[in-house]
C-alpha cells in the first residue's frame, strides 16, 4: 500500500469481523512497526499480546470507571477528562452513569488486544517540572502505536488507540504482570474491520498550521 494512501485511510476501527489475526501476520505488523522513533532510540516500549478471553474481559471491566466519567462529562457539555477543569458532575453522578457497550465491546470482539507499556526509566520527559500534565514522554511510545495501526492497515486489519483502562493503571499492571517503573500507555484492539473507511474527514491544513506564530497567518501554499 502506498504510504500516503495508508496515512489518509487508517481510521479508528471499533467493529470487527470474526476473522482471526494469525500470529505470523501480527508478527509482521510488529516487525514493521518496531522501526518507530523513540527518545534517544532507547526503545523502552513493550507490547503485551493478549488473546485470553478472561484477561480481555477484565481489561473491558477496567475501562468502566473512566468511561463513566467520560460519559457523565459529555452529557454535561464538558470536554471529558480534560486536565484543566475538574468534572462538573459529582462523584455520585459519575458512579451512577451507565457504561455504553460501545466502549468495552472492541476489547472483547477484536481478534487480539495489544497493551503498550513504556519503561519510565528511559523516557526523556522534558516537561516533568512544568505545572501541567506531562505530554512529552509520549513521544517515546505513541509513534510505535501508530506504526502498528499503519502496518495493520496495510495487512487489511485495523484497530484504535484506547486509553480508558489507563485510569486503572495499577490494576492493569497487576493483571498483566507489568513491573514497577512501567506506565500503561494504550490498549489497542486489532482485527478485520467490518467496514473499511476509504476517506477520512479532517481539518484542512490552513486550520492546522500557521506561519511563524500561533496567531500567525494560516499556512497555505
Residue, then its C-alpha position, 0 to 999 in steps of 0.5 A: x500500500x502506498x504510504x500516503x494512501x495508508x496515512x489518509x485511510x487508517x481510521x479508528x476501527x471499533x467493529x470487527x469481523x470474526x476473522x482471526x489475526x494469525x500470529x505470523x501476520x501480527x508478527x509482521x505488523x510488529x516487525x514493521x512497526x518496531x522501526x518507530x522513533x523513540x527518545x534517544x532510540x532507547x526503545x523502552x516500549x513493550x507490547x503485551x499480546x493478549x488473546x485470553x478471553x478472561x484477561x480481555x474481559x477484565x481489561x473491558x471491566x477496567x475501562x468502566x470507571x473512566x468511561x463513566x466519567x467520560x460519559x457523565x462529562x459529555x452529557x454535561x457539555x464538558x470536554x471529558x477528562x480534560x486536565x484543566x477543569x475538574x468534572x462538573x458532575x459529582x462523584x455520585x453522578x459519575x458512579x451512577x452513569x451507565x457504561x455504553x457497550x460501545x466502549x468495552x465491546x472492541x476489547x472483547x470482539x477484536x481478534x487480539x488486544x495489544x497493551x503498550x507499556x513504556x519503561x519510565x526509566x528511559x523516557x526523556x520527559x522534558x516537561x516533568x517540572x512544568x505545572x501541567x500534565x506531562x505530554x512529552x514522554x509520549x513521544x517515546x511510545x505513541x509513534x510505535x502505536x501508530x506504526x502498528x495501526x499503519x502496518x495493520x492497515x496495510x495487512x487489511x486489519x485495523x484497530x484504535x488507540x484506547x486509553x480508558x483502562x489507563x485510569x486503572x493503571x495499577x490494576x492493569x499492571x497487576x493483571x498483566x504482570x507489568x513491573x514497577x517503573x512501567x506506565x500503561x500507555x494504550x490498549x489497542x484492539x486489532x482485527x478485520x474491520x467490518x467496514x473499511x473507511x476509504x476517506x477520512x474527514x479532517x481539518x484542512x491544513x490552513x486550520x492546522x498550521x500557521x506561519x511563524x506564530x500561533x496567531x500567525x497567518x494560516x499556512x497555505x501554499 
